Amino acid sequence: MFRFLIGVVHAFAETRSQAQKPAHKDLEPKWPKPCHLGSRPLMLRFLTAPVHALLASYRVLREDTS
């Protein structure tokens, strides 16, 4: 039993040598840039969408009355 525990502890204690470790971490973003959304962030687009819809409805109402 004691031998088994030493083997388990030894297996978890081993680390990789410096030659096996990467020189640097991957600096690339995890998610691709949202180029198809334009320069505005997605949240800003969601927040301004009701305003654009309201302005468009006012334009339609103004065209109908003139």
Distance bins in CASP14 RR format, pairs under 12 A and 6 or more apart:
PFRMAT RR
TARGET T0000
AUTHOR 0000-0000-0000
RMODE 2
METHOD distances of the structure
MODEL  1
1 7 0 0 0 0 0 1 0 0 0 0 0
1 8 0 0 0 0 0 1 0 0 0 0 0
2 8 0 0 0 0 0 1 0 0 0 0 0
2 9 0 0 0 0 0 1 0 0 0 0 0
3 9 0 0 0 0 0 1 0 0 0 0 0
3 10 0 0 0 0 0 1 0 0 0 0 0
4 10 0 0 0 0 0 1 0 0 0 0 0
4 11 0 0 0 0 0 1 0 0 0 0 0
5 11 0 0 0 0 0 1 0 0 0 0 0
5 12 0 0 0 0 0 1 0 0 0 0 0
6 12 0 0 0 0 0 1 0 0 0 0 0
6 13 0 0 0 0 0 1 0 0 0 0 0
7 13 0 0 0 0 1 0 0 0 0 0 0
7 14 0 0 0 0 0 1 0 0 0 0 0
8 14 0 0 0 0 0 1 0 0 0 0 0
14 20 0 0 0 0 0 1 0 0 0 0 0
15 21 0 0 0 0 1 0 0 0 0 0 0
16 22 0 0 0 0 1 0 0 0 0 0 0
31 42 0 0 0 0 0 1 0 0 0 0 0
33 39 0 0 0 0 0 1 0 0 0 0 0
33 41 0 0 0 0 0 1 0 0 0 0 0
33 42 0 0 0 0 0 1 0 0 0 0 0
34 40 0 0 0 0 1 0 0 0 0 0 0
34 41 0 0 0 0 1 0 0 0 0 0 0
34 42 1 0 0 1 0 0 0 0 0 0 0
34 43 0 0 0 0 0 1 0 0 0 0 0
34 44 0 0 0 0 0 1 0 0 0 0 0
34 45 0 0 0 0 1 0 0 0 0 0 0
36 42 0 0 0 0 0 1 0 0 0 0 0
36 45 0 0 0 0 0 1 0 0 0 0 0
37 43 0 0 0 0 0 1 0 0 0 0 0
37 44 0 0 0 0 1 0 0 0 0 0 0
37 45 1 0 0 1 0 0 0 0 0 0 0
37 46 0 0 0 0 0 1 0 0 0 0 0
38 44 0 0 0 0 0 1 0 0 0 0 0
38 45 0 0 0 0 1 0 0 0 0 0 0
39 45 0 0 0 0 0 1 0 0 0 0 0
40 46 0 0 0 0 0 1 0 0 0 0 0
40 47 0 0 0 0 1 0 0 0 0 0 0
40 48 1 0 0 1 0 0 0 0 0 0 0
40 49 0 0 0 0 0 1 0 0 0 0 0
40 52 0 0 0 0 0 1 0 0 0 0 0
41 47 0 0 0 0 1 0 0 0 0 0 0
41 48 0 0 0 0 0 1 0 0 0 0 0
42 48 0 0 0 0 0 1 0 0 0 0 0
42 49 0 0 0 0 0 1 0 0 0 0 0
43 49 0 0 0 0 0 1 0 0 0 0 0
44 51 0 0 0 0 0 1 0 0 0 0 0
44 52 0 0 0 0 0 1 0 0 0 0 0
45 51 0 0 0 0 0 1 0 0 0 0 0
45 52 0 0 0 0 1 0 0 0 0 0 0
46 52 0 0 0 0 0 1 0 0 0 0 0
46 53 0 0 0 0 0 1 0 0 0 0 0
48 54 0 0 0 0 0 1 0 0 0 0 0
48 55 0 0 0 0 0 1 0 0 0 0 0
49 55 0 0 0 0 0 1 0 0 0 0 0
49 56 0 0 0 0 0 1 0 0 0 0 0
50 56 0 0 0 0 0 1 0 0 0 0 0
50 57 0 0 0 0 0 1 0 0 0 0 0
51 57 0 0 0 0 0 1 0 0 0 0 0
51 58 0 0 0 0 0 1 0 0 0 0 0
52 58 0 0 0 0 0 1 0 0 0 0 0
52 59 0 0 0 0 0 1 0 0 0 0 0
53 59 0 0 0 0 0 1 0 0 0 0 0
53 60 0 0 0 0 0 1 0 0 0 0 0
54 60 0 0 0 0 0 1 0 0 0 0 0
54 61 0 0 0 0 0 1 0 0 0 0 0
55 61 0 0 0 0 0 1 0 0 0 0 0
55 62 0 0 0 0 0 1 0 0 0 0 0
56 62 0 0 0 0 0 1 0 0 0 0 0
56 63 0 0 0 0 0 1 0 0 0 0 0
57 63 0 0 0 0 0 1 0 0 0 0 0
57 64 0 0 0 0 0 1 0 0 0 0 0
58 64 0 0 0 0 0 1 0 0 0 0 0
58 65 0 0 0 0 0 1 0 0 0 0 0
59 65 0 0 0 0 0 1 0 0 0 0 0
59 66 0 0 0 0 0 1 0 0 0 0 0
60 66 0 0 0 0 0 1 0 0 0 0 0
END
